[in-house]
Amino acid sequence: MDGFLQPRMSARADGVHPRVRGRDEELAFLGGRFDALAEGRGGVVCIEGPPGSGKTRLLAEVQRMAVERRLRLFRGGTDPDGQFVPLGPLLDGLSTGSGSLFDADRLRSLAAAPEQRFWLLQELQDRLEQVALDTPLVITMDDVQWLDDVTLPALRTLSVRLSSHAILWVVSVRSTVVAPDVRTMIDHLESIGGHRLPLGPLADTAVTGIAEDVLGAVPDEATLGVVRRAEGVPLLVVELLRGLREERAVTVTGGVAVLTGPALPTGFQGSVRRHLDQVSPQAREVVRAAAAVGRTVTVGLLAELLGTPAAALIEPVQEAVDASLFVEEGERLLFRHDLFREAVEGSLPAAVRKAVRRHAADVLLRRGAPVTEVAALLADSAGAGDRVAVELLRQAAAELSASAPSSALALSRRALELTDGGAAERPVIIAETVLLFWQAGQAAEGRALAAAALPGTMAPEAEAQVRLGLARVSSQYDFTEAVRQARTGAALAGAAPALRAQLPALECLNLSMAGDFRATADAVAEALDAAADAGDRAARATAVAVDSVVWFYRMDWDRAFALAEDAARLAADVGIAHSLWVPEALWKAFLLNAAARVEEALEESASGVRETRRQGQAAAMSLWLGNRCRVLLDAGRLEDARAEAEAAATVQVLGLGNFADATVLYTLLRVAVHTDDREAVRAYAADVRDRVIADPALLVRNVGSWLLALVADHEGRPDRAMEVLSEAVGTFGLVGPSPTSPDDRADTVVFVRLALRAGATGRAAEAVAAAELRAERNPRFPVLAAVAAHARGLLDNDLAVLLRAVELYEGVPRLLPRASALEDAGRKLASRRAAEAAPHLDAALNLSTQAGAERDAARVRRRLRAVGAPRRRTSSRRLAAAWPELTASEVAVVRLVAQGLTNGRTAEHPGISPHTVSSHLRHAFTKLDITSRVELARLAAEREHAQ
C-alpha cells in the first residue's frame, strides 16, 4: 500500500540537495507545465535519455517541485525483474497526501482475475478523477521501458482519457533499450499533444559546476581533463569526481581543486569496483548478493541467501547505505542507480549469478511470494530440465494469461525451452503456448507452433481441448479458422462427451458468423444431437441460438424470436448468459433492433453491460458496446451513436475482434456520411480497406463492401459502388446475410436508390422482391412492410406506393428511414403538385435535423427551395442558447462536468458509459477551443450567467 512520500535524491552531508546542473531549459519547460497544471491543464511529459543521463535526477526535481507547490504526488516505481507483476509500479508506488491514492488489495484482485483489465482501468480512472478534482495531481514513473503489460496500456489509455483533468504525467524512458510496444506508446502520446524531453550530454560549464558541487572548490584544468573523459554523462561525471575525492587525488588550495594524484580510468565498472573495495568484506558480500537478485531486495531475503541471521547484517547494510551504495525505501533496499547495480552484477561469474537468483526464487516462494513475482528470477536462472521451474513458470503464465497475455506468453515459451524434447508434459506445454500466442495477438506464430506440434504429439483428449481453445480464441478474429479448429477437434476419437458437444456448437456458431448458412443449418442439427447425447445445456443454448440465426435469414422472424428466447433461458439457467462465446442475449438484442423495437433493444444492451460488469467479462463488453452504438445509429441518434462507437474504439485493451471491429467502423462511417464529414469518411474508408474488406468471412466482407459502396456513392460514383458490391449482390438468392450488411432491412431502400442511379435496374428489382417476400412472411413486423413499400415505390416511381410507405412508417421509431420516405414522396409530389410537396419535405427536414444528419438536411432544404418554400438553416446542435456550438448530448455532459462531477458520476445522469462521456467531452473541448475542466467551468459560469 502506498505511504507518505518524500522526494528521493542524493544529498550532501549537510542535507542540502545539490542543484541540477546543465538542464536549465528542461527545468524551465517543466516549470511551465506546473504553471499550466495550476490553471487546471494537465499533460504528459516523457524524459528520454541513455542510462546515466540524469532522468531519475530530473524526476526527483519534478517530485520536489510538486511537494513545494503542495500538489498531490504519486511516484510509481518500476523494476526490470517486475515485468511479470501486473500493476507492480502502482502497487509499490508512494504518494503524498492523506490516505492512499490506490487500494492496493483491490488493484491486485482486479489485476489477477480473468478478464478484469477493462474494470481495472475504470477503477483507476475513477480514482484519479476524484483526486484531481480536489487537488492537481502529479504522477511520475521512472524507467517505463520496464513496465508490465498491464501498467503499460493503463498508462497509455488513462493519460488520454484523463487529458481534461489537472493531472501531469511525467515519465522517463531509456532511449537505448525500448521495446516496440513502449516506443509505440511514447509516439502515440506525443502525437496527441504529449511532450518529449530528450537528455543529451552535459555542456562543459555544467560539468564544471558539478565538479564544484562534489569537490567543494573550483576544479583546475587537469581535474577537468579527467572529468571530461566521462563525455558529459552526469552519472559518470559524478562517479569520477567522487573517486577523485575519496582517493584524495585532488587537493583544495586557495579555493581551487588541484589534481595531485593519478587520474582514474574512465571505465565505469572499474570505478564501481574501487567503490566496493572501500567497504568491508561483509558489506561487499551483501552488495554483490543484492545485485544478483535484482533492483530491490529486503534484509530478510539477504539473510536467507547468505545463511546468516538478519541481525548480523545490521552493520554491513548500514555501511553500504552510508557509502551511498544502497538507498532505503521502506523495508526495501534499492541501489542508488541501476547502472551501479548492473556494474556490480556484471562483475559476478555467470554461474554464481544464476545460482543466487535461483536460490532467491526458492526463498521467496517458501516465504509465500506470489509465483508471478518470482517469475523473472526463475526464467533467468533455471537450467534445461529443471522441472520444478517449468511447473512454476507454467503456473505463473496461467495466472497472467487473462490480464497480461504477452507476459504469460514469454513465461510459457521459457517453460517450453527448458522442457526436454521427450518429456511427457511437453505436448501440453506446447498447447498452452499456442493458446497464449493467440491471446497475445501473435496469430501467425501460434499457427506455426501448432502446425509443428499438431497432430500426432498429443492424446486425443488433450488435442481436442487445444482445438476447442483455439476455436474459442480465434472466433474473435477469424471465423473460418475457428470453424477449422472446431471441426478438426470434433473429428477426434476418444474425446470426452463435453468436448464432443462443445466443439460442434462452436463450429455452427462460427459458420453462422462467417455467413455460410447452408453449412450452418446442417451443423446446427449435428450440434443439437451432440448436446443432447452429452446432456450439455450450455452447448445446447449455443446451438439453439444459432438455429434462431438460421431462421432469421430464412425470413421466419417469429420462429427466430421464439428460438432466441429459448436460448436465452437455457443460457441463464446454466449461468452463462452474456458470455464471451455464447451469444444468446446479444442475438436477442440484435433481433429487437432489426424489428425496430428500439427501447427494448437499448434496455437489453444496458442489461448486457450490467451483466458483463457483474461477471467481469471485459471481452464480451466489446460486443455489447458495438451492439449499443448500432442501435443508436439505426434509431437516428447519430451523435450518441458516434460517441458510443468512439468509446468502443478506445477500449483498446479489449482487443476488439473482426465482427466487433467491423460494427464499430460501420457506425462511425455511416455517421460521417450522414453528417458530411468528408475527412472522417476518407479516414474510416481507409480503415475498412485495411481491416475489413479482405476478411475471410463473407459476413464481415459484406460489411466492408457495403461501406465502401456508400463511400463511392457519397463521392458521386454509383457505378463504382455497384462494382464494389459485385460479390455481395450475388447472394440475393441465398439464405444468408444481405449485401447491405450488417443487416439493416431499411438499407434495402438505400441499395435500390444506389442501383437505380447506376442503371442496375435488375439488381434493384431483386432487392425489392426479397424485401416484399420478407414482409409477406412476417406480417407482425411493421418495419418490414414499410421498407418493402418504400423500395417498391422507388423502383416503380409510384407516388401512391411512396405515400403508403410514409403511412406505414408512422409509429416506427426510425428517424432516417421515415425522413427518406417523406423526402421521396415530397420529391415525387413536387413534379405534380408542388404545394403538397412542401409539408412532406418539411417533415423530412425536421426528422433529419433531429437526427443530426446534416448532409440529408441540406439536400432536403435544396428541394424546398426548388418548390418555392426555402427554409432557414437550423441544426440539432443549436438546442441550447448558451452553447450554440454543441449538440444536445454534449450540452448535457458539459453542464454536469462543469459542476465538478467525474465522468462516472456524469454518466449516471444521461445513462451512458463513462467512456462515452469522455468522447462527448473531447468533441466539446475541440469545438470550444479549450483543454481543461477548469477552463470549461470558467466558460460555463460566463455563458450560463449571461443567460
N, C-alpha and C positions, 0 to 999 in steps of 0.2 A: 504494500500500500504506500502511496506517495506521502512523504512527510514534508516538513518545512525546509526550504531550500535557501542556502546562501551561495552566491556565485563562487565557483571553484576556479582558482587561478594561482599561479605561483606568486609568492610574495617575498620581499626581502626580510631579513632578520628583524627589522624594526616594525614589520607588519604592514608596511606601505606597499601597495601594489605598484610595480613599475609601469610607466606609461607605455602605450602601444606605439612603437616606432615605425615610421615608413608607410603607414596606412591612413594618412590624413584624408585622402579623397574617399576611401571606403567608409571611414568613420563619419565623415560629413554626410555621405549618402544615407547611412543608417540613421543618423540623427534626423534627417529629413523624413524618413519613414516613420520614426517615432512621433514627429510633429503631426504627420498625416493621421497616425493612429489616434492621437489626442482629439482629432476632429472627427473620429468615427470611421476613418478609411483604413481598412486593413490591407493585406497584400502578402506576397511571397517573395522571399529573397533567398537565393542559393549561392552560398560562398563555395567557390570551386578552386582547388589548387592541388599540387602534388604533396606527398607526405612531408611534414615538417615546415610547410609554408605559412603556418600561423592561423589555420582555420579555427582550431579549437580556442586559441587565444582571442580571436576576434569574436567568437561566440560568447566567450566569457565576458567580453566587454559589452556585448548585447545584453547579457543577463544583468550585469551591473547597472546599465542604463535603465533597464526595466525596474529594478529594485529602487533605484534613486527616484524614479518618477512615480513610485507607488502603484505600479501596474501589476496585475496578476501574471505570474510567470510559471511556465511549465517547461522543465528540461527533460527531454526523453533521451535515454542512453541506448547505444547500440553496441553490439558485441559480435566479432566475427564468428564466434562459436555459438551465437544465439540465433542463427538464421533459421533454425528449425523450431524456435519457440514462438508461437503465434502471439503477436502483440507484446513481445518482450520489451521494446522501448517504452511502451506506455505503462506496463505493469511495474517496471523497475524505475520509472521516472519520478522526479521530485517536483513539488510545486510550492509556491508561496501562497499566502492567504489562509483563511480559516477553513478547516476541513479539507478533505481530499478532493482533487479535481475529478478523479475517476474512482468508481467502485471496483477495485482490483478483482475481488472474488467474482463479481458479476461478469466482468470482462473475460476472465478465464473460462467461465462456464460457456459464454457465447462463442469464444474463440475455438473451444474444443468440440462443441456439439455439432452434429451433422447439419449442413445447410443453414448455418446461423449467420453467415457473413453479412447478409442483407440487413438483418436486425441488429447486428453488431454495429454496422455503420450508422444505422438510425439512432441507436442509443448514444454513440459517440457524438453524433451531430446534435442531438437534443441537449446533451450536457454542455457542450461547448457553446451552443447558442445561449443557454441560460446564463452561463458565466459571463459571456461577452456583453450581454445586455446590461449587466450590473457594472462591470469594470472592463476596460480594454485588456485584452489578453495577448501575451507574447508566448509563442511556442517555439522552442529551439530543439533541434535534433542534429547531433553530430554524426558524421560518417554514415550517411544514409545508404552508401553502397552496400552496407551490411544489413539492411532492413530485411525482415522476413516477409514472405509473400502474403501476409495478411495486413501488416502495417503499411507496406508499400502502396497497394491500391487504396488503402484508407487515407493515406496522406494525399495522394493524387485527387481522390474523389472529394474528400472533405474540404480541402483548400479551395476547390471550385465551388462546391455547394454553399460554403460559408463566406464567399467573397464579399458579400454585402455587410458583413459584421465587422466589428472592431477587433479583428484578430490578425496579428502579424506573425507569419510563419517564417522563421529563419533556420535554414538547414545548411549543412556543409557536406561536401562530397569530394572524394579523391578524384582528381582528373586523370590519374594514370590507370586506375583499375575500376572500370564501371561496367556492370553487366548491361546487356541491351535493354532489359525492361526498366532499369534505373535510368538509363540515358533517355529512353522514350518518355518517362515521366518528367524528367527535367526539361526536355524540349517542349513537352506539352504545356507545362506550367509557364514556360517563357512565352509560348505562343499566345497564351490568353492573358498576358499582362504581367507575368512574374518577372523578376529582375535577377540577373546573373552577375555576381561579383567575382571575377577571376583574380586570383592572387599570384603575382609573379615574384621574381627575386627582389630583394630589398635594394634600394639605392644606397650608394656609398655613404651618404650623410646619415641614413638610418642605421647602417652598420656601426658607424662611429658613435651614434647616440646610444646604441645597445651596449657598446664597449664601455662607455662612461657609466651606464647603469650597473653593469656587472662588476667592473673593476673599481668603481668609485673614483675614477680620475680620467683625464683626457688621454687616450692612447697615443703613443708615439707611432711614427711611420712603420717601424719594424713590427710592432704589435699588430697594426692594421694589416700589414702584409700577410701575417699568419692568418688573421681572421678572414681576409678576402678569399682565402682558399676554400671557404665554405660556400662561395658563389652566391651569396645573398640569401641562402636558405635559413630562415630565422632559427629553427631548432639547432642546426649545425653550428650557426654562429654562436649561440648561447653555450652549447656544449664545449666548443673550443675555448671560449673565454673562461668558462668555469674550470676547464682543465688547466689553463694557464695560471689562473688564480690559486687553485688548490695545490698545484705542484710548485707554487712560488716561483714561476717562470717570469713573473713581472714584478717590478719594484716601483712603488709610487714615490716619486721625488719631485718636490715642488709642484704638486698637483698634476704631474704627468706620469702615466703608467709606462714604464720603460721595460722593454723586453731584455731580460738578463739571463734567461735560461734557454734551453733548446726548444725549438719550435715543435709543436705537436703534429703528428701526421694527420692528414685530412680524413683518413678512414674512420667512419662513424663507429664501426664495431670495435676498433682499437680504442677509441675514446670511451666506449661503454665498458670495455674490459678493464681499463685503468680505473674507471669509476668504481667498478666492483672490487678491484684489488684494494681499495681503500677501506673496505669494511671487513669485519671479522669473517673467518671461515663459516661460522654458523649462519650469519646473515647472508653470506654469499649462497649457501646451500638453499636457504629459504627462497631467495630471489630466483634462483635457477629452477626450482621446483614449480614456483608460481608461473614462471614464463612458459614452462612446458604445458601447464594446464590451460592457460588462456588469458584473456584480458582482465578478468576479475577472479578473485579467489577469497575464501574465508580462512580464518586462522584454524578453525576446526578441521577443514579439509587438509590443510597443510600438515597439521599434526598427525593425521592418519596416514598421509602419504609418506611422511618422514619417520613414522613409527615412534613418535615421541609425545609426551603429554603436552597439552596446549599451553600449560603454564610455563613449560621450558622454552616456548617460543616468544615469550614476552620481550626479552631483551633483544634477540636478533630482529624481530619485527620492528620494534621501536627504533633500532639502529637503522634499518632500511628506510623507515619513514623519515628519520632525522637527516639521512643522506639524500633525501628527495628522490629515492628510487620508487617508493610507494606513495600513494595518496589515499587517505582513509575516506570512505564514504559509507556511513552507517556501519554495518557489520562486515563490510567488504573492503578488500584492499585492491586498489587499481594501480597499474603502472602509470607513471607520470605522463608518458606518451607511448602510443602504440609502436612507434619506431624503436623506442628503447626496448620494449618487450620483445619485438621481433629480432633485435640485435642479440639480446641475451639468448633467446630461443635458438637462433641460428648458430650460436657457439656450442650447442649441445650435440653430441653424437646422435644420429638419426635413431639408432636402436634405443638409446636411453630415452629420447623424447617420446617415442611410441610407447615404450613400456610405462612411463609415468602417466601418459594420457589414458592408457588402458586401465591402469590402477585407479586413476581418478574417477573414471566412469564406474568402476566396480564400487568404489567407496560411496559415490553419490547415490547409486542405486540402493545400496544397503541402508543408506540414511533416508530413503523414501523419496528421492527426487523423481519427478515425472520422467519417463523414458525419453520424451521429446527434448528435455533439457540436456540430456547427456548424449543425444544422437550424434552431434558433431564430433564429440570425443571418440565415440565408437566407430564412426565411419572413417575417421582419420587413423585410428590406432590398430584396428583389427587386422589380423592376417588371414590369408586364404585358409579355408577350412574351419574357421572359428565359428562353430555352430551356435554358441551362446550369443555371440554378437549378431549373427544373422537373424536369429529369432527376435532379438531386441530391436534391430533395425526394422524388421517387418512389423513389429508391434507399433513402433513409432510412426511408420508410414501409414498404417491403418488408422491411427488416431488423427493424423493430419490430412487424410485423403479428402475429407469433405471441406475443410476450411482452408487448407493450403496444399492443393494438389501438386504444385511444382516442387515444393519441398518434399512432399511424400514420394514423388517420383524419384528424386535424387537419392533418397534413402533406400528405396526399393531396388534401384539399379545397383547401388553399392552392395546390397544384400545378395543380389544375383551374381555380382562379380566375385564375392567371397565364397560362393557355394560351389562345391566340386561338381564337375560335369555329370558324374554318375550318381549324385545324391538323390535320394527318393523324393525329397521335397523340392527339387529344382523345377519340375514342371509346374508346381503350384505357384512358386515364386515368379516364374515366367508369366503365368496367368495374371497374377496380381500386378505385375509391372505393365503388362499390356493394357489393363484397365486404367492404370494411372496415366499412361501416355494419352489415352482418350480424354480423361478428365482434365489433364493439363493443356489440352488443345494441340497436342502433337500427334495428330491422327496418322500421318504418314509413317512416323517412327513406330507407332503402335501396330500398324498393319504389317510393317516389315518384321517386327519381332514375332507377331502372331503367325505370319507365313512360315517363318523358320521353325516354329515350335509346334504348330497345329497342321494337320492332325498327326496322330501316331505316338505322341510323347506322353499322353495322359490317359487315365482311365475314363471310360465314357461318362461317368457321373461328373468327374471334375471338368471334362471338356464341355459338357452340356451347361454346367454352371458358368463357365467362362463365356460361352456363346450367349447365354442369357444376359450376362453383364454387359458384354459388348453391344448386344442389340439394344439394351436399355439406354446405354450412354449414347450410341450413335443415332438413336431416334431423335435426339435433339438437333442433329446436324446433317444426317444423311439417311433418309428413309429407305433408300434402296439397299444401302449397306446393312441397315438394321434388319430388313427382310431377309437378306442373305444369311446373316448370322443366326437369326431365329430359325430359319428353315433348316440350316445345317445342324443346329443343335437338336431340333426336334427329330431329325432322322437317326440320331444316335441310339443304338440299342443299349439297354441297361440303365437308362436314366431313371431317377425317382419319379413317382407319379406327379408330384407337384411341378417338377420341371416339364414333364410331358404335357401338362395343362398350360403352364405359363408361356412356354415358347410359341405354341400355335396362336395363343391370344395376342402375343406381341407381334407375331407375323401379320395377322389380319389387321391389327391396328395400323401398322406402318404401310401395309398395302393400300389402306384407305387414304392415308396421308400422302402417299406417292401418287394417288389418282388412278390406280388400276382397279376399277370397281368390278370388273368381271372376275378377276382373280380374287378380289376381296370377298365377293359373295360366296365363292367356293370355300375360301379359307375360314369364313365365319362358321359355316356348318361343321367343319372339322374341329374348330376351336370349341364350339359348344359341346360337341361329343366328348372331347378330351377333358373339358372342365367337369362334365357330368361324371365321367369314369373316375376322376380323381377326387371328386367332391370338393373342388376348389372354387369357392364362391367369388373370390377375387378375380380369377381368370374368367369366370362366367360373366361377371359385371362388365369386364372389358369387351368380351365377345358380344354381349347384348348391345352395348353402346355402339360398337362398330356396325352391328346389324341395323341399328337406327340410322346410321350414316348411309348405309346402302339404300334403305327405303326412302330416305330424303331425296337421294339422287334418282330414285325410280319414280319420283313425283307422288309418293304417297305420304303426305306430311302428317296425316292423322296417325298412321302407324308409326312413323318416325318419332312423333311426340310420345306416344304410348310406350315405345321401347326405351326412349330416353328416361322416362320416369321410372321404369322398371330397373334400368341400370343404375340410376342414382340411388334408388332404395337399396339395391343389393350392395353397392359400394358403402353406403352409410352403415349398413348392418355389420359389415366386417371392418369398419373403421378406416377405409382408405379413400374416402371422398376427397376430391381436390388434390390427389397425389400427383407426383411428377409424371408418371407414365400411364395413369388410368384417367381418362378424360370425361368421365360421366357428367359431372356438374358443368364443366366447361362446355361440353357439347350441348347441354340443355340451354345454356346461356346463348350459344350461337343460334340455336333454333328460335328462341324467343326474339332475338334481334331480327332474324330473317323474316319472321312473321310480323314485324313492325310493332311488337309489344315492348316498346322502349323502356317504360318504367320497370317492368318485370325483369327485363334483361339487365338493367342497371342495378337492381336490387340483388339479382343473382351474382353479378360481378362483385358487388360490395360484400356479399356473403362469402364469396371465394377469397377475397382479400383477408377478411377476418379469420377464415379458417386456416389459410396458409400461414398467417401470423401465429395463430394459436399452436399449430403443429410444427412451426419452424421450418416450413418447406419453401426456402427462398427461390429455388429454381422454378417452382410452379408459379411464383409471383410474376415471372416474365410473361407467362401465358395469360394470366388474369389482367395484367396491365395492357397487353395487346388487345384483349377482348374489350376492355372498357373504352380504350381510345377508339376502337372500331364502332362501338355502339354510339358513342358521342358523335362521331363523324356521320354515321347514317341518319342520326336524328337531326342533323343540321346545326349542331353546336360546334362550329368549326374551331373557334379559339380554344375552347375547352379540350377538344379532341387533339389539337396541336400540342397544348400544354401537357396533356397526359402522355402523348406519344414521345415528346421530348424527354419527359421524366423517365419513361421506359428505356429510351435510348441511352440515358446517362447512367443507368444501373449496370455499369459495365461488369461489375463483379459477378453478375449472374450468368454471364456467358450466353446471351440470347441465341437460341438455335435458329435453323433456317426458316421455319414457319413463323416463329415469333418475330424474327428479324424482318421477314417479308411483310408481316402485318403492320409493324410499326412504320416501315418505309411507305407502305400503301397509304396509311393515314397522312403522313407528312406530305407526300407528293400530291395527294388529292386536295388537301387544304391549300397547298401552294398554288395549284391550278385554279381553284375557285377564287382565291384572293389575288390572283395575277401577280404573284411574287416570282418574277422570271428568274432571278438569281437562284432562289431556292429550288425552283423547278429544275434548273440545269444541274445543281449540286446533287439533288436526290436522284435524278435520272442517271447520273454517273455512278452513284451507289448501286442502283438497280442493275446496271450493266456489269458492275464488278462482283456483286454478291448474290444476285438472284437469277439472272436470265440463263445462266449455264447450269443451274441446279439439275441433278439427275431426276428429280421428282417432277412429274407432269404438273401437279397442282401448284408447286412453287414456281415452275417456269411460266405457267399461265398467269400468275400474279405479275411476274416481270414483264411478259409480253403485253398484257393489258395496260400496265402503267406506261410503258414506252409508246404504246399506241395513243394513249391520252396525251402524252407529251408531243408526239408528232402532230396530232390534231390541234393542240394548243398553238403549235407553230404554223398552223395553216397548211399542213401536208397530209390530207386524209388518205391519199394513195399510199404514202409511206406507212401510215397507221395500219392499213389493211395488209401490207407486206409483213409487218411485224407480227400480225395475228395469224399468219398463214398456218402454223401448226395448231393453234388453239381452235380455229374455226372448223378444223377437220373433226372435232369431237362433238359436233352438234347432234349427230345421230347415235351417240354412245351414252351409256349410263355413266355419269361422272361429272367432274367439275366443269362449269361453263367456261367459255372463252373469256368472260368478264370476271375472272376470279381475282380476289376471293369473293365468293358468291354473294352478290347483292342483286336480287332479281330486278330492282329498279334500274340497274345498269343495262338491262336489255334495251331500254329506250335510248340510252347513250350510244350503244353499239349500232342500233338501227339508224340513228341520225348520222353517225360516222360513215356507215356503209353506204347510205344513200348519197352522201357528199362525194364518196369515192366512186360512185357509179356501180357499186356491187349490190345491185337490187336482189339478186338471187340469195346472197348471204343474209340480207336484211329480212327477206321473206322466211328463210329457215328459222331465224331467231324469233320472228313473230309467231310462227306456227308452234314452236316449242313453248313460248310464253302462254299461248292460248290453251294448249293441251294441259299445261301445269295448272292454270286457273280452273279449267273444267274439272280436273281430277281433285281439286282441293277447294270446294266452294266455301268452306268455313274461314278462308283467309282472304279478307277484302283486298289486301295489298296486291295479291296476285291478279285479281280481276282488274284493278286499276292499271297496273303495269301492262297487262295484255291489251286493254282498250287503248292506252296511250300509244303503245308500239304500233297497233293496227292503224290508228288514226294517222300516224306519221307516214307509214308505208303507203296507205291509200290516199293520203292528203285529204282526209274526210273530216269536215268540220263537225258534223254531228257526233262522230265517234270521239273526237277530241273533247267535245263538251261533255260527253258521257264519262270520259276519263276524269275530267275535273270533278264531276259529281261523286265518282267512286272514291276519289282521294279525300273527300270530306271525312273527317274523323280518323284518318290515317296520320299518325304523328311523324310524318317525314317531310320536313320543310322544303327541301330542294326538289324532290320529285313532284310535289304539289306545285311549286313555283314553275317548274319546267312545263307541266301540263297547262297551267294558266297562260304561260308565255306562248306556247304553241297555239292554243286556242285564240289568244289575242292576235297573234301574227296572222292566222287564217282569217279572222274576222276583219282585220284591217284592209284586206283586199276586197271585202264585200261591203261591210257596214262599219266604217271607221269609228263611228260614235259608240258602238257597242264594244269595240276593242279596248278602249281606254280602261274600263273597270277591271277587266281581266289582267291587263298589263300592270295596272296599279297594284292589284293584289299580288301579282308575281314579284313586283318591285319590293313590296313590304316584306314578303317572306324571304327574299334574297338578302335584303338588308338585315333582317332579324338574324339570319344565319351567319352574317359576316362575309357572304360570298360577293365580294366587291366586283369581280370580273362579270359575274352574272348580272348584278345590279346595273352595271354600266351598260351592258348590252340591252337590257330592258328599257333603260332611260332613252337610249337611241331610238328604240321602237316607239316610245311615247312621243318623242319629238316628231317622228315621221307622221304620226296621226294627229299632230297639232295639239298635243297635250304635254308640253315639256314639264318636267319635274325637277325641282332643285335637288342638288346632290345632298344626300343625307348618309349617315353611316351608323352602324351598330356601335361604333367606337364612341360616338358623341352622346353618351347617355347620362353623363354627369357633368354639369356645367363647370365644376372646379377642375375637372380632369379631361379636357377635350381630346387629349392625345390617346387616351386609353380605352380599352374595351370594358364592358360591364364586369367581366370576371376579374380583370386586372384592377379595376377600381375597388372592388370588394376586398381583394387581397391587400392592396396598398393601404386602404383605410385601417384595416386591422393591424398590419405590420407597423404603421405609423403610431399606433397606440402602445407599441412596445411588446407585442406578442411574438413569441417564437414561431417558426414555421409549423411546428407540431400543433401549437395552440391555434394558430390561424386556420390550419386545415380542418379543425373540428367544426368551424362555423359553416364554410361552404360545403363540407362533406367531401373533400378531395384529399389527395395524399400530400404529405409534406414536400415531396419531390415536385409535385405539380405546382405547389406554392412557389417553390424556387424558380420554376420555369416562368410563371407569370411575373415574378419579380425581375428576372433577367430582362424580359421584354419591356417591362415598365421602366426600369432603370435606363435602358438604352433610349427609349422614347423621351424620357425626361432629362436625359444627359446628366445623370448623377451616378455615384458609385458606392454610396453607403447609406445605411439606415438612418444615420444622424442627419444627412442631407435630406432624406425623404421626410423625416419628422419635421424638419425646419420648413420644407416646402409645403407639407400638409398644413402646418399651422398658418402659413401665409395665405394659402388658397382657400382653405375652409373658413378662415376668419373673414376673408373678403366676401364670402358668400353670405 
